[in-house]
Amino acid sequence: MQKLFAHILVPVGFNRNTNLVMEKAIQVANYLGCDIHLLYVWTPYLPFSVFYDGYFSTPAFFITEDKAMSRMKKLVSKYRPRLREGLTLKASVRSGNWDILMKELIITQHIDLVMIPKHKKKFFGALLYEVDVNELSLKSQCPILTVTRNFNIENLQHIVVPINDSLPVRKLSVATRLASQFNGMIHLMGHRSNRYAEDKRNVKYLTMAYQLLRDYAEVRVHCSSKEGKNVAEDTLAYATNIQADLIVVNSGNESILKGWFSRWFGNYLYKRSAIPVLTIAPK
């Protein structure tokens, strides 16, 4: 059977989040047999670097390009011995914009999973706020995993997958592979509506998803639905209630929290969730 993931891209910021994402990436790579490519994007110093790439970034103020390359070499030396035999750890230090350079690496290095650390700290070194996960996922068609400290690839017992007005085959496929490998349960969560046509369509696809997994996948499946005004909010509430280990969502509207403020400022599910979120673009 073809590997679920083979090449992982790990963006690093040389801050307290770096060790978190490296520990998790090494664990995933060793367990699933993946090569790792590290990336640090150096932003040339400007008096107001927020105007350079749209976000505050501590490294832009304090790390020169030479110092960034030196730190990357130390990072590779520290973690390469921890990869199992036969797997590779490569690294790049580039100058420019995070989103553009990550998309370029995803294409040229055949990346099939990106791992980004999530931390409650919102500015000054929080890499999650320098990368638009939703946009990058849509443009690159590459799954993006935002990892928290409680993420454990060997303990994915409860995986939440929201189902709405379509059959998300790609999302279901990844969730099923993960659940099968770790003997976990998939929680299909439907979204009810007070509009008859919309509700009928949502129930139809929830039923189809349930039947698809029951007929063709050897995984435990739990199916439920909830009426609410926002899919992302409902998904997060449900996942938190059952203490899920992973949430698998599509990029786009399914990931955006409620309110015009969220749409305008990009307030996505992965930013608020304490549970790891795997964002997958629908084909």
Buried (B, 14 or more C-beta within 10 A) or exposed (E): EEEBBBBBBBBBBBBEBBBBBBBBBBBBBBBBBBBBBBBBBBBEEEEEBEEBBBBBBBBBEEBEBEBBBEBBEEBBEEBBEBBEEEBEBEBBBBEBBBBBBBBBBBEEBEBBBBBBBBBEEEEEBBBBBBBBBBBBBBBBBBBBBBBBEEBBBEEBBBBBBBBBBEBBEBBBBBBBBBBBBBEBBBBBBBBBBEEEEBBEBBBEBBBEBBEBBEEEBEBBBEBEBBEBEBBBBBBBEBBBEBEBBBBBBBBEEBBBBBEEEBEEEBBBBBBBBEBBBBBBBBE
